[in-house]
Amino acid sequence: MYEERPSPLVPGAVLWRSDGPGAVVLPDGCMDLLWTGGRLLVAGPDTGPHPAGEVPGEDLGGTLWGLRLAPGTAPALLGVPAHELRDRRVDLAGLWPGAEVRRLAERTGAYPDPRDGLEELARARAAAGGPPDPVAVAVRAGVRSGRSVAAIARDVGLGERQLHRRSLDAFGYGPRTLGRVLRLQRALALLRLGTPQAEVAYAVGYADQAHLGREVRALTGRTPGAHAPPPGRAPGG
């Protein structure tokens, strides 16, 4: 079982819960704070499918509680460049002092719903930090609107190489890969509604249906049809 809801306290974040094995996380440009079994963990930005409950050295199974942070917002909160955590799941104690993490893990677990503890942790860290990185904001908006990397670089007054480095720090990958990932998420949302693949390809900016198929397989390991509702089942049913 998987469920999620928007966070009312952390802008752009999503609170989620996954029960039992089988759930797979797909690339979305985000990073997550996780709590399970009394431990706080961090999920870095993914470039491919990843089992939801898999962390270093063990398969957690059971219930996993998470706070998914909007693309580009986690590094300021965590104090770690996103590319250092790309395709990784790490204990928060590997990033912050162990005593502090143990205290925060106990506090998070004391909530009836640990997601509320994760939300409060992120809210407090965000409040102590500065405003969002304007370059990350511009990159995210630019790739979502289909602007070229050169145009985004001009918008923020940086060279393309500098923009790439800043994007690696903020998102875990460069702006072109970020654009592919965010376009994938738009495509998956339509596929899950049962939208025909040719319409999906046109709506989100793929060259054609074949291009859609290649990108979905490259980033999720599955065909577009595998993400559509089964025949006879209503979307979300």
N, CA, C and O of each residue as an XYZ file, in Angstrom:
948
protein
N       0.836     -1.187      0.000
C       0.000      0.000      0.000
C       0.878      1.247      0.000
O       1.902      1.303      0.681
N       0.461      2.242     -0.774
C       1.187      3.502     -0.832
C       0.169      4.630     -0.756
O      -0.892      4.573     -1.377
N       0.511      5.662      0.022
C      -0.357      6.836      0.101
C       0.511      8.070      0.241
O       1.631      8.002      0.748
N      -0.019      9.208     -0.216
C       0.720     10.454     -0.090
C      -0.252     11.615      0.023
O      -1.426     11.507     -0.332
N       0.274     12.743      0.533
C      -0.515     13.966      0.639
C       0.453     15.153      0.676
O       1.580     15.026      1.154
N       0.008     16.299      0.170
C       0.892     17.473      0.194
C       1.208     17.898      1.623
O       0.382     17.752      2.524
N       2.400     18.421      1.816
C       2.783     18.958      3.119
C       2.220     20.359      3.277
O       2.424     21.202      2.404
N       1.513     20.630      4.375
C       1.012     21.997      4.596
C       2.078     22.945      5.155
O       1.868     24.157      5.187
N       3.222     22.402      5.597
C       4.225     23.230      6.261
C       5.499     23.448      5.445
O       6.200     24.439      5.645
N       5.799     22.528      4.529
C       7.035     22.618      3.742
C       6.645     22.820      2.281
O       6.148     21.886      1.652
N       6.858     24.019      1.720
C       6.399     24.305      0.356
C       6.918     23.297     -0.663
O       8.114     23.010     -0.724
N       6.002     22.772     -1.453
C       6.360     21.856     -2.532
C       6.632     20.430     -2.109
O       6.855     19.570     -2.961
N       6.621     20.151     -0.804
C       6.955     18.808     -0.318
C       5.713     17.924     -0.274
O       4.582     18.409     -0.251
N       5.956     16.615     -0.262
C       4.893     15.615     -0.211
C       5.199     14.631      0.907
O       6.316     14.123      1.011
N       4.203     14.366      1.742
C       4.317     13.363      2.796
C       3.805     12.037      2.246
O       2.740     11.995      1.631
N       4.550     10.951      2.461
C       4.120      9.674      1.912
C       4.421      8.529      2.872
O       5.214      8.654      3.805
N       3.755      7.410      2.603
C       3.922      6.202      3.406
C       3.832      4.999      2.485
O       2.957      4.933      1.622
N       4.741      4.044      2.670
C       4.733      2.819      1.870
C       4.783      1.627      2.813
O       5.652      1.559      3.683
N       3.857      0.686      2.647
C       3.792     -0.503      3.494
C       4.176     -1.741      2.692
O       3.622     -2.008      1.626
N       5.144     -2.495      3.234
C       5.488     -3.771      2.641
C       6.366     -3.649      1.416
O       6.576     -2.550      0.901
N       6.890     -4.795      0.937
C       7.778     -4.794     -0.223
C       7.014     -4.589     -1.514
O       5.785     -4.654     -1.544
N       7.760     -4.339     -2.584
C       7.159     -4.260     -3.906
C       7.094     -2.863     -4.485
O       7.081     -2.711     -5.707
N       7.054     -1.830     -3.645
C       6.975     -0.464     -4.172
C       8.307     -0.088     -4.823
O       9.379     -0.426     -4.321
N       8.215      0.614     -5.943
C       9.401      1.048     -6.672
C       9.342      2.567     -6.836
O       8.314      3.122     -7.225
N      10.455      3.224     -6.535
C      10.568      4.668     -6.693
C      11.163      4.949     -8.066
O      12.166      4.346     -8.448
N      10.548      5.862     -8.806
C      11.032      6.235    -10.129
C      11.659      7.629    -10.086
O      11.315      8.432     -9.219
N      12.566      7.921    -11.003
C      13.223      9.240    -10.988
C      12.205     10.373    -11.038
O      11.297     10.373    -11.869
N      12.372     11.344    -10.131
C      11.457     12.485    -10.092
C      12.171     13.802     -9.795
O      11.518     14.835     -9.651
N      13.506     13.781     -9.701
C      14.250     15.000     -9.416
C      14.245     15.397     -7.954
O      14.802     16.435     -7.593
N      13.623     14.585     -7.101
C      13.460     14.924     -5.691
C      14.434     14.151     -4.812
O      15.049     13.175     -5.242
N      14.560     14.615     -3.564
C      15.249     13.890     -2.510
C      14.279     13.748     -1.350
O      13.379     14.571     -1.180
N      14.464     12.691     -0.544
C      13.508     12.377      0.508
C      14.193     12.215      1.859
O      15.299     11.682      1.952
N      13.515     12.684      2.905
C      13.839     12.299      4.275
C      12.978     11.089      4.614
O      11.778     11.086      4.340
N      13.583     10.058      5.212
C      12.888      8.815      5.513
C      13.002      8.491      6.995
O      13.995      8.823      7.643
N      11.966      7.836      7.523
C      12.020      7.307      8.887
C      11.469      5.892      8.869
O      10.396      5.642      8.321
N      12.204      4.971      9.466
C      11.724      3.600      9.592
C      12.520      2.899     10.669
O      13.738      3.054     10.757
N      11.831      2.135     11.479
C      12.515      1.353     12.501
C      13.387      2.171     13.424
O      14.414      1.681     13.895
N      13.001      3.414     13.695
C      13.786      4.257     14.590
C      14.970      4.934     13.942
O      15.785      5.546     14.633
N      15.085      4.837     12.614
C      16.225      5.415     11.898
C      15.773      6.528     10.971
O      14.693      6.465     10.384
N      16.610      7.545     10.845
C      16.420      8.601      9.859
C      17.390      8.381      8.712
O      18.581      8.159      8.926
N      16.872      8.444      7.498
C      17.687      8.217      6.315
C      17.406      9.302      5.284
O      16.456     10.076      5.405
N      18.256      9.333      4.274
C      18.078     10.257      3.154
C      18.127      9.452      1.866
O      19.015      8.620      1.682
N      17.184      9.695      0.984
C      17.201      9.117     -0.361
C      17.622     10.196     -1.338
O      16.977     11.240     -1.438
N      18.699      9.945     -2.055
C      19.185     10.918     -3.015
C      18.394     10.887     -4.312
O      17.511     10.046     -4.477
N      18.698     11.793     -5.234
C      17.997     11.832     -6.523
C      18.346     10.602     -7.359
O      19.510     10.211     -7.446
N      17.342     10.005     -7.963
C      17.537      8.768     -8.715
C      17.669      9.027    -10.209
O      17.124      9.993    -10.743
N      18.406      8.141    -10.867
C      18.502      8.153    -12.326
C      17.823      6.935    -12.933
O      17.790      6.790    -14.155
N      17.282      6.058    -12.090
C      16.584      4.868    -12.553
C      15.685      4.352    -11.454
O      15.636      4.945    -10.376
N      14.961      3.247    -11.697
C      14.052      2.705    -10.685
C      14.808      2.180     -9.477
O      15.918      1.662     -9.599
N      14.190      2.321     -8.302
C      14.836      1.898     -7.054
C      13.778      1.335     -6.113
O      12.747      1.974     -5.903
N      14.010      0.137     -5.532
C      13.056     -0.402     -4.549
C      12.889      0.554     -3.372
O      13.878      1.017     -2.805
N      11.638      0.853     -3.001
C      11.376      1.889     -2.000
C      12.001      1.581     -0.653
O      12.467      2.498      0.022
N      12.026      0.321     -0.238
C      12.506     -0.002      1.099
C      13.937     -0.451      1.171
O      14.370     -0.962      2.204
N      14.689     -0.277      0.105
C      16.061     -0.766      0.068
C      17.027      0.322      0.514
O      17.077      1.402     -0.074
N      17.796      0.025      1.564
C      18.818      0.947      2.052
C      20.102      0.157      2.226
O      20.077     -1.070      2.141
N      21.233      0.829      2.469
C      22.513      0.109      2.511
C      22.506     -1.085      3.462
O      22.219     -0.954      4.652
N      22.831     -2.256      2.905
C      23.036     -3.437      3.727
C      21.809     -4.222      4.099
O      21.940     -5.300      4.679
N      20.598     -3.729      3.790
C      19.414     -4.468      4.188
C      18.202     -4.024      3.403
O      18.155     -2.922      2.856
N      17.210     -4.920      3.362
C      15.912     -4.592      2.785
C      14.974     -4.377      3.961
O      14.670     -5.316      4.697
N      14.518     -3.153      4.139
C      13.777     -2.815      5.340
C      12.418     -3.490      5.414
O      11.979     -3.871      6.499
N      11.733     -3.648      4.262
C      10.377     -4.161      4.322
C       9.536     -3.256      5.206
O       9.849     -2.074      5.347
N       8.476     -3.785      5.805
C       7.687     -3.038      6.765
C       7.209     -1.703      6.217
O       7.027     -1.536      5.012
N       7.010     -0.756      7.127
C       6.482      0.561      6.759
C       7.605      1.576      6.654
O       8.478      1.662      7.518
N       7.562      2.332      5.589
C       8.532      3.398      5.354
C       7.765      4.707      5.297
O       6.805      4.840      4.538
N       8.190      5.674      6.101
C       7.557      6.989      6.164
C       8.489      7.995      5.509
O       9.694      7.968      5.761
N       7.959      8.885      4.670
C       8.837      9.783      3.948
C       8.297     11.183      3.754
O       7.089     11.418      3.777
N       9.225     12.104      3.563
C       8.928     13.476      3.167
C       9.720     13.725      1.896
O      10.949     13.789      1.930
N       9.025     13.867      0.776
C       9.662     14.114     -0.507
C       9.787     15.617     -0.696
O       8.789     16.336     -0.728
N      11.020     16.081     -0.820
C      11.303     17.508     -0.947
C      11.330     17.916     -2.413
O      11.798     17.156     -3.261
N      10.839     19.093     -2.711
C      10.766     19.566     -4.088
C      12.160     19.609     -4.709
O      13.141     19.844     -4.003
N      12.263     19.387     -6.015
C      13.569     19.401     -6.676
C      14.358     20.664     -6.368
O      13.849     21.780     -6.477
N      15.612     20.462     -5.982
C      16.519     21.581     -5.734
C      16.482     22.152     -4.344
O      17.274     23.042     -4.033
N      15.577     21.671     -3.473
C      15.445     22.270     -2.140
C      16.192     21.503     -1.047
O      16.510     22.081     -0.007
N      16.475     20.231     -1.255
C      17.056     19.421     -0.184
C      18.501     19.769      0.162
O      18.839     19.756      1.346
N      19.376     20.081     -0.801
C      20.775     20.335     -0.435
C      20.952     21.439      0.600
O      21.793     21.311      1.490
N      20.179     22.524      0.504
C      20.298     23.590      1.499
C      19.860     23.100      2.869
O      20.424     23.506      3.886
N      18.869     22.239      2.901
C      18.369     21.709      4.158
C      19.354     20.715      4.776
O      19.558     20.698      5.990
N      19.959     19.890      3.924
C      20.845     18.832      4.411
C      22.289     19.290      4.559
O      23.047     18.710      5.337
N      22.679     20.327      3.819
C      24.060     20.768      3.846
C      24.990     19.900      3.028
O      26.194     19.869      3.281
N      24.442     19.183      2.036
C      25.225     18.271      1.200
C      24.819     18.478     -0.261
O      23.624     18.526     -0.550
N      25.775     18.603     -1.195
C      25.408     18.710     -2.609
C      24.642     17.470     -3.067
O      24.961     16.351     -2.667
N      23.644     17.677     -3.896
C      22.781     16.568     -4.304
C      23.542     15.483     -5.057
O      23.213     14.304     -4.928
N      24.552     15.856     -5.840
C      25.243     14.835     -6.639
C      25.987     13.826     -5.772
O      26.253     12.710     -6.219
N      26.328     14.201     -4.534
C      27.004     13.255     -3.645
C      26.069     12.135     -3.186
O      26.525     11.091     -2.720
N      24.767     12.356     -3.319
C      23.789     11.365     -2.881
C      23.034     10.740     -4.047
O      22.077      9.998     -3.829
N      23.439     11.021     -5.262
C      22.731     10.499     -6.424
C      22.696      8.970     -6.400
O      23.724      8.310     -6.243
N      21.478      8.420     -6.561
C      21.245      6.971     -6.586
C      21.687      6.276     -5.299
O      22.062      5.104     -5.315
N      21.640      7.009     -4.187
C      22.074      6.421     -2.905
C      20.987      6.579     -1.850
O      20.150      7.479     -1.924
N      21.020      5.672     -0.856
C      20.227      5.775      0.367
C      21.221      5.716      1.515
O      21.970      4.746      1.636
N      21.238      6.747      2.365
C      22.251      6.820      3.419
C      21.591      7.174      4.743
O      20.541      7.816      4.777
N      22.219      6.748      5.828
C      21.782      7.166      7.153
C      22.067      8.652      7.323
O      23.127      9.141      6.932
N      21.119      9.359      7.904
C      21.335     10.782      8.153
C      22.533     10.988      9.068
O      23.189     12.027      9.004
N      22.824     10.009      9.920
C      23.977     10.108     10.817
C      25.291     10.148     10.045
O      26.323     10.523     10.601
N      25.264      9.764      8.768
C      26.466      9.885      7.949
C      26.677     11.295      7.432
O      27.729     11.607      6.874
N      25.662     12.164      7.620
C      25.744     13.543      7.148
C      25.780     14.546      8.283
O      26.413     15.596      8.170
N      25.104     14.229      9.375
C      25.004     15.110     10.537
C      25.594     14.415     11.759
O      25.788     13.199     11.732
N      25.887     15.158     12.835
C      26.416     14.518     14.054
C      25.474     13.427     14.570
O      24.257     13.604     14.613
N      26.070     12.295     14.962
C      25.281     11.142     15.373
C      24.353     11.415     16.536
O      23.215     10.947     16.534
N      24.810     12.163     17.536
C      23.976     12.427     18.709
C      22.749     13.251     18.319
O      21.650     13.013     18.819
N      22.943     14.216     17.426
C      21.813     15.030     16.976
C      20.814     14.174     16.213
O      19.606     14.316     16.402
N      21.303     13.289     15.352
C      20.410     12.445     14.563
C      19.644     11.485     15.456
O      18.459     11.245     15.223
N      20.290     10.929     16.472
C      19.574     10.032     17.389
C      18.447     10.773     18.105
O      17.353     10.237     18.279
N      18.723     12.000     18.513
C      17.691     12.798     19.174
C      16.532     13.094     18.222
O      15.366     12.997     18.603
N      16.864     13.454     16.979
C      15.822     13.757     16.006
C      15.028     12.507     15.632
O      13.818     12.581     15.415
N      15.701     11.367     15.555
C      15.001     10.122     15.229
C      14.012      9.758     16.329
O      12.895      9.328     16.043
N      14.419      9.928     17.589
C      13.504      9.647     18.699
C      12.315     10.602     18.683
O      11.177     10.200     18.923
N      12.596     11.863     18.399
C      11.512     12.842     18.353
C      10.543     12.524     17.215
O       9.327     12.616     17.385
N      11.083     12.153     16.063
C      10.233     11.816     14.921
C       9.358     10.608     15.228
O       8.168     10.594     14.915
N       9.963      9.590     15.848
C       9.215      8.380     16.170
C       8.178      8.572     17.250
O       7.290      7.734     17.403
N       8.265      9.658     18.010
C       7.294      9.910     19.070
C       5.967     10.427     18.523
O       4.958     10.400     19.228
N       5.956     10.899     17.271
C       4.702     11.346     16.672
C       3.838     10.135     16.334
O       4.372      9.110     15.910
N       2.505     10.223     16.512
C       1.634      9.123     16.082
C       1.825      8.786     14.605
O       1.748      7.621     14.214
N       2.070      9.794     13.800
C       2.410      9.615     12.385
C       3.798     10.205     12.177
O       3.950     11.427     12.189
N       4.827      9.357     11.985
C       6.187      9.885     11.863
C       6.372     10.898     10.736
O       7.328     11.673     10.752
N       5.468     10.898      9.759
C       5.575     11.905      8.700
C       5.464     13.316      9.272
O       6.089     14.249      8.767
N       4.674     13.464     10.319
C       4.557     14.787     10.942
C       5.883     15.202     11.576
O       6.237     16.381     11.570
N       6.613     14.231     12.120
C       7.928     14.528     12.668
C       8.929     14.910     11.590
O       9.730     15.825     11.779
N       8.885     14.208     10.452
C       9.757     14.561      9.335
C       9.447     15.966      8.826
O      10.347     16.743      8.507
N       8.169     16.267      8.759
C       7.745     17.581      8.289
C       8.251     18.683      9.220
O       8.735     19.714      8.754
N       8.142     18.471     10.527
C       8.601     19.466     11.481
C      10.116     19.625     11.421
O      10.631     20.739     11.526
N      10.833     18.509     11.252
C      12.288     18.571     11.117
C      12.672     19.431      9.922
O      13.522     20.314     10.031
N      12.039     19.167      8.775
C      12.365     19.925      7.562
C      11.961     21.383      7.696
O      12.688     22.274      7.255
N      10.804     21.633      8.303
C      10.350     23.018      8.468
C      11.337     23.813      9.307
O      11.666     24.951      8.973
N      11.813     23.211     10.403
C      12.745     23.902     11.283
C      14.080     24.162     10.584
O      14.663     25.236     10.735
N      14.561     23.182      9.823
C      15.827     23.367      9.112
C      15.696     24.446      8.034
O      16.597     25.263      7.848
N      14.558     24.438      7.327
C      14.345     25.437      6.277
C      14.259     26.840      6.867
O      14.768     27.798      6.285
N      13.608     26.957      8.033
C      13.470     28.264      8.672
C      14.824     28.812      9.115
O      15.044     30.023      9.117
N      15.725     27.909      9.488
C      17.048     28.337      9.933
C      17.969     28.684      8.770
O      18.987     29.351      8.955
N      17.612     28.233      7.579
C      18.440     28.495      6.416
C      18.028     29.763      5.698
O      17.178     30.519      6.168
N      18.642     29.978      4.560
C      18.338     31.167      3.777
C      17.248     30.901      2.755
O      16.650     29.824      2.750
N      16.983     31.876      1.887
C      15.968     31.712      0.844
C      16.415     30.679     -0.190
O      17.596     30.334     -0.240
N      15.497     30.184     -1.008
C      15.868     29.215     -2.049
C      16.922     29.774     -2.993
O      16.951     30.973     -3.267
N      17.782     28.900     -3.485
C      18.813     29.292     -4.438
C      18.131     29.781     -5.718
O      17.433     29.004     -6.371
N      18.319     31.058     -6.092
C      17.630     31.571     -7.283
C      18.037     30.856     -8.564
O      17.242     30.765     -9.499
N      19.263     30.349     -8.616
C      19.688     29.614     -9.810
C      18.911     28.302     -9.918
O      18.449     27.942    -11.001
N      18.767     27.591     -8.807
C      18.005     26.338     -8.830
C      16.556     26.602     -9.222
O      15.969     25.845     -9.995
N      15.985     27.673     -8.690
C      14.599     28.026     -9.038
C      14.490     28.298    -10.537
O      13.547     27.845    -11.184
N      15.452     29.036    -11.086
C      15.415     29.375    -12.511
C      15.610     28.141    -13.384
O      14.952     28.000    -14.415
N      16.509     27.247    -12.979
C      16.733     26.025    -13.753
C      15.474     25.165    -13.759
O      15.056     24.677    -14.809
N      14.881     24.984    -12.608
C      13.671     24.155    -12.518
C      12.558     24.731    -13.385
O      11.903     23.997    -14.124
N      12.344     26.036    -13.297
C      11.295     26.658    -14.097
C      11.637     26.604    -15.580
O      10.763     26.374    -16.415
N      12.907     26.817    -15.905
C      13.308     26.834    -17.304
C      13.146     25.492    -17.990
O      12.617     25.426    -19.099
N      13.598     24.411    -17.342
C      13.482     23.103    -17.989
C      12.021     22.664    -18.067
O      11.630     21.978    -19.012
N      11.217     23.052    -17.086
C       9.793     22.694    -17.147
C       9.094     23.391    -18.309
O       8.161     22.846    -18.899
N       9.546     24.582    -18.630
C       8.909     25.316    -19.727
C       9.542     25.016    -21.076
O       9.113     25.556    -22.097
N      10.563     24.157    -21.090
C      11.172     23.751    -22.351
C      12.264     24.669    -22.863
O      12.655     24.550    -24.024
N      12.774     25.586    -22.043
C      13.843     26.472    -22.484
C      15.142     25.694    -22.617
O      15.376     24.723    -21.899
N      15.973     26.129    -23.534
C      17.257     25.464    -23.743
C      18.210     25.776    -22.593
O      18.023     26.740    -21.851
N      19.236     24.935    -22.465
C      20.234     25.169    -21.427
C      20.934     26.503    -21.660
O      21.196     27.245    -20.713
N      21.236     26.806    -22.914
C      21.898     28.079    -23.218
C      21.034     29.260    -22.798
O      21.544     30.244    -22.262
N      19.728     29.167    -23.038
C      18.825     30.261    -22.669
C      18.735     30.413    -21.157
O      18.723     31.531    -20.641
N      18.673     29.297    -20.453
C      18.613     29.363    -18.985
C      19.899     29.976    -18.441
O      19.862     30.807    -17.532
N      21.036     29.565    -19.000
C      22.313     30.119    -18.551
C      22.342     31.637    -18.739
O      22.810     32.369    -17.867
N      21.839     32.098    -19.883
C      21.795     33.555    -20.115
C      20.871     34.222    -19.098
O      21.166     35.309    -18.601
N      19.759     33.571    -18.795
C      18.795     34.159    -17.859
C      19.428     34.426    -16.494
O      19.125     35.428    -15.847
N      20.308     33.522    -16.063
C      20.878     33.640    -14.713
C      22.279     34.235    -14.728
O      22.893     34.396    -13.673
N      22.791     34.564    -15.911
C      24.099     35.210    -15.990
C      25.267     34.289    -15.735
O      26.283     34.714    -15.187
N      25.140     33.027    -16.127
C      26.220     32.062    -15.946
C      26.577     31.424    -17.281
O      25.768     31.413    -18.209
N      27.796     30.890    -17.374
C      28.143     30.061    -18.509
C      27.486     28.695    -18.373
O      27.048     28.320    -17.285
N      27.415     27.960    -19.455
C      26.746     26.657    -19.410
C      27.466     25.682    -18.481
O      26.810     24.886    -17.810
N      28.793     25.725    -18.426
C      29.521     24.832    -17.517
C      29.240     25.189    -16.068
O      29.047     24.309    -15.229
N      29.219     26.496    -15.774
C      28.883     26.910    -14.407
C      27.468     26.488    -14.044
O      27.218     26.025    -12.931
N      26.549     26.646    -14.979
C      25.163     26.237    -14.735
C      25.086     24.739    -14.480
O      24.329     24.289    -13.619
N      25.861     23.973    -15.221
C      25.863     22.521    -15.021
C      26.334     22.167    -13.614
O      25.740     21.319    -12.949
N      27.414     22.827    -13.163
C      27.929     22.550    -11.814
C      26.902     22.933    -10.753
O      26.690     22.192     -9.793
N      26.270     24.082    -10.926
C      25.254     24.497     -9.948
C      24.069     23.530     -9.950
O      23.487     23.255     -8.901
N      23.719     23.022    -11.114
C      22.622     22.061    -11.207
C      22.985     20.743    -10.537
O      22.140     20.133     -9.881
N      24.226     20.294    -10.692
C      24.664     19.074    -10.015
C      24.525     19.231     -8.503
O      24.075     18.312     -7.818
N      24.910     20.392     -7.988
C      24.794     20.635     -6.552
C      23.340     20.643     -6.092
O      23.015     20.110     -5.032
N      22.468     21.250     -6.894
C      21.076     21.443     -6.477
C      20.202     20.221     -6.720
O      19.357     19.879     -5.893
N      20.410     19.559     -7.868
C      19.490     18.495     -8.285
C      20.121     17.103     -8.360
O      19.414     16.096     -8.377
N      21.439     17.054     -8.406
C      22.099     15.758     -8.541
C      22.478     15.424     -9.956
O      23.236     14.483    -10.191
N      21.960     16.184    -10.910
C      22.329     16.011    -12.311
C      22.172     17.340    -13.036
O      21.608     18.295    -12.500
N      22.681     17.384    -14.262
C      22.652     18.613    -15.015
C      21.260     18.968    -15.502
O      20.333     18.169    -15.368
N      21.102     20.171    -16.073
C      19.772     20.617    -16.472
C      19.134     19.760    -17.554
O      17.911     19.620    -17.575
N      19.917     19.188    -18.446
C      19.319     18.349    -19.491
C      18.710     17.087    -18.882
O      17.592     16.700    -19.223
N      19.446     16.460    -17.991
C      18.900     15.265    -17.337
C      17.716     15.626    -16.459
O      16.731     14.889    -16.423
N      17.791     16.749    -15.748
C      16.646     17.194    -14.957
C      15.416     17.370    -15.842
O      14.314     16.968    -15.468
N      15.607     17.972    -17.014
C      14.493     18.144    -17.929
C      13.893     16.815    -18.352
O      12.671     16.689    -18.439
N      14.740     15.816    -18.616
C      14.235     14.484    -18.987
C      13.416     13.882    -17.854
O      12.359     13.295    -18.085
N      13.913     14.031    -16.627
C      13.235     13.446    -15.475
C      11.887     14.114    -15.226
O      10.892     13.432    -14.981
N      11.851     15.442    -15.286
C      10.597     16.141    -15.041
C       9.590     15.879    -16.163
O       8.389     15.788    -15.910
N      10.074     15.758    -17.394
C       9.178     15.412    -18.502
C       8.639     13.995    -18.320
O       7.467     13.736    -18.592
N       9.492     13.081    -17.861
C       9.026     11.726    -17.565
C       7.873     11.746    -16.578
O       6.874     11.055    -16.775
N       8.003     12.537    -15.512
C       6.941     12.571    -14.505
C       5.632     13.092    -15.083
O       4.558     12.609    -14.724
N       5.717     14.072    -15.975
C       4.486     14.553    -16.622
C       3.877     13.463    -17.490
O       2.658     13.294    -17.527
N       4.733     12.725    -18.186
C       4.245     11.638    -19.033
C       3.606     10.537    -18.205
O       2.544     10.031    -18.566
N       4.235     10.160    -17.103
C       3.686      9.089    -16.266
C       2.326      9.472    -15.693
O       1.427      8.636    -15.596
N       2.181     10.749    -15.313
C       0.895     11.190    -14.769
C      -0.218     10.999    -15.792
O      -1.324     10.591    -15.437
N       0.064     11.288    -17.052
C      -0.941     11.112    -18.102
C      -1.163      9.638    -18.420
O      -2.300      9.210    -18.616
N      -0.089      8.863    -18.472
C      -0.233      7.432    -18.741
C      -1.092      6.756    -17.682
O      -1.903      5.887    -18.000
N      -0.917      7.153    -16.423
C      -1.684      6.545    -15.332
C      -3.159      6.915    -15.399
O      -3.998      6.250    -14.790
N      -3.476      7.969    -16.133
C      -4.875      8.334    -16.343
C      -5.490      7.581    -17.513
O      -6.686      7.706    -17.779
N      -4.675      6.803    -18.210
C      -5.167      6.075    -19.366
C      -5.096      6.859    -20.659
O      -5.712      6.456    -21.646
N      -4.365      7.968    -20.692
C      -4.227      8.771    -21.911
C      -3.470      7.975    -22.970
O      -2.430      7.395    -22.658
N      -3.952      7.929    -24.203
C      -3.228      7.213    -25.259
C      -1.796      7.718    -25.403
O      -1.522      8.905    -25.227
N      -0.890      6.799    -25.724
C       0.532      7.140    -25.746
C       0.861      8.229    -26.762
O       1.704      9.084    -26.489
N       0.221      8.216    -27.918
C       0.502      9.253    -28.910
C       0.120     10.627    -28.367
O       0.816     11.610    -28.619
N      -0.976     10.698    -27.627
C      -1.398     11.973    -27.036
C      -0.441     12.406    -25.939
O      -0.144     13.592    -25.796
N       0.038     11.444    -25.167
C       1.001     11.761    -24.116
C       2.270     12.340    -24.727
O       2.776     13.363    -24.265
N       2.781     11.690    -25.759
C       4.007     12.151    -26.409
C       3.869     13.592    -26.883
O       4.770     14.406    -26.679
N       2.759     13.903    -27.505
C       2.526     15.264    -28.011
C       2.390     16.253    -26.853
O       2.947     17.350    -26.902
N       1.647     15.864    -25.810
C       1.342     16.790    -24.719
C       2.577     17.207    -23.944
O       2.668     18.354    -23.508
N       3.533     16.300    -23.761
C       4.686     16.630    -22.910
C       5.947     16.967    -23.702
O       6.984     17.270    -23.112
N       5.865     16.915    -25.046
C       6.986     17.402    -25.834
C       7.962     16.378    -26.353
O       9.080     16.739    -26.720
N       7.583     15.099    -26.400
C       8.441     14.119    -27.066
C       8.285     14.253    -28.574
O       7.259     14.729    -29.060
N       9.306     13.831    -29.310
C       9.261     13.966    -30.764
C       8.132     13.134    -31.362
O       7.475     13.559    -32.313
N       7.913     11.947    -30.802
C       6.847     11.074    -31.276
C       6.652      9.969    -30.242
O       7.303      9.969    -29.197
N       5.749      9.021    -30.538
C       5.462      7.960    -29.583
C       6.674      7.070    -29.345
O       6.883      6.589    -28.231
N       7.477      6.850    -30.388
C       8.676      6.027    -30.221
C       9.657      6.679    -29.251
O      10.288      6.001    -28.440
N       9.779      8.004    -29.345
C      10.648      8.734    -28.424
C      10.149      8.584    -26.992
O      10.940      8.360    -26.076
N       8.843      8.705    -26.799
C       8.248      8.459    -25.480
C       8.637      7.087    -24.961
O       9.060      6.947    -23.813
N       8.495      6.076    -25.807
C       8.809      4.722    -25.382
C      10.256      4.552    -24.958
O      10.544      3.908    -23.950
N      11.164      5.130    -25.731
C      12.592      5.013    -25.399
C      12.904      5.666    -24.064
O      13.623      5.098    -23.242
N      12.358      6.870    -23.844
C      12.652      7.599    -22.618
C      12.044      6.902    -21.396
O      12.696      6.793    -20.357
N      10.818      6.438    -21.515
C      10.188      5.762    -20.373
C      10.959      4.494    -20.027
O      11.205      4.222    -18.852
N      11.341      3.720    -21.028
C      12.101      2.494    -20.747
C      13.466      2.815    -20.149
O      13.927      2.121    -19.242
N      14.118      3.868    -20.655
C      15.457      4.211    -20.167
C      15.438      4.628    -18.703
O      16.367      4.317    -17.958
N      14.382      5.332    -18.284
C      14.358      5.897    -16.937
C      13.581      5.068    -15.923
O      13.775      5.225    -14.718
N      12.703      4.187    -16.399
C      11.903      3.389    -15.462
C      12.134      1.889    -15.588
O      11.756      1.124    -14.700
N      12.757      1.463    -16.692
C      12.961      0.036    -16.906
C      11.713     -0.693    -17.390
O      11.713     -1.920    -17.478
N      10.654      0.043    -17.703
C       9.402     -0.551    -18.150
C       8.868      0.211    -19.361
O       9.275      1.343    -19.625
N       7.956     -0.422    -20.089
C       7.356      0.224    -21.250
C       6.293      1.219    -20.802
O       5.813      1.123    -19.673
N       5.910      2.172    -21.650
C       4.820      3.082    -21.290
C       3.535      2.353    -20.935
O       2.820      2.759    -20.019
N       3.238      1.275    -21.656
C       2.011      0.541    -21.375
C       1.966     -0.047    -19.976
O       0.887     -0.236    -19.416
N       3.130     -0.339    -19.406
C       3.170     -0.908    -18.056
C       2.751      0.094    -17.008
O       2.442     -0.293    -15.881
N       2.731      1.380    -17.344
C       2.340      2.420    -16.396
C       0.880      2.844    -16.551
O       0.385      3.678    -15.792
N       0.197      2.269    -17.534
C      -1.205      2.611    -17.781
C      -2.106      1.749    -16.913
O      -1.681      0.679    -16.477
N      -3.352      2.181    -16.642
C      -4.274      1.346    -15.879
C      -4.545      0.045    -16.614
O      -4.662      0.060    -17.839
N      -4.650     -1.094    -15.908
C      -4.991     -2.357    -16.560
C      -6.336     -2.260    -17.261
O      -7.194     -1.489    -16.830
N      -6.543     -3.021    -18.330
C      -7.836     -2.984    -19.015
C      -8.990     -3.296    -18.058
O      -8.929     -4.242    -17.272
N     -10.013     -2.500    -18.141
C     -11.184     -2.723    -17.318
C     -11.115     -2.099    -15.943
O     -12.083     -2.163    -15.186
N      -9.983     -1.496    -15.605
C      -9.857     -0.858    -14.298
C      -9.796      0.647    -14.472
O      -9.050      1.152    -15.311
N     -10.586      1.369    -13.673
C     -10.555      2.829    -13.728
C      -9.222      3.334    -13.224
O      -8.642      2.710    -12.335
N      -8.702      4.449    -13.756
C      -7.458      5.026    -13.248
C      -7.515      5.225    -11.747
O      -8.482      5.759    -11.205
N      -6.432      4.771    -11.075
C      -6.354      4.908     -9.625
C      -7.108      3.830     -8.890
O      -7.103      3.810     -7.659
N      -7.777      2.907     -9.626
C      -8.537      1.868     -8.968
C      -7.714      0.691     -8.556
O      -8.242     -0.262     -7.985
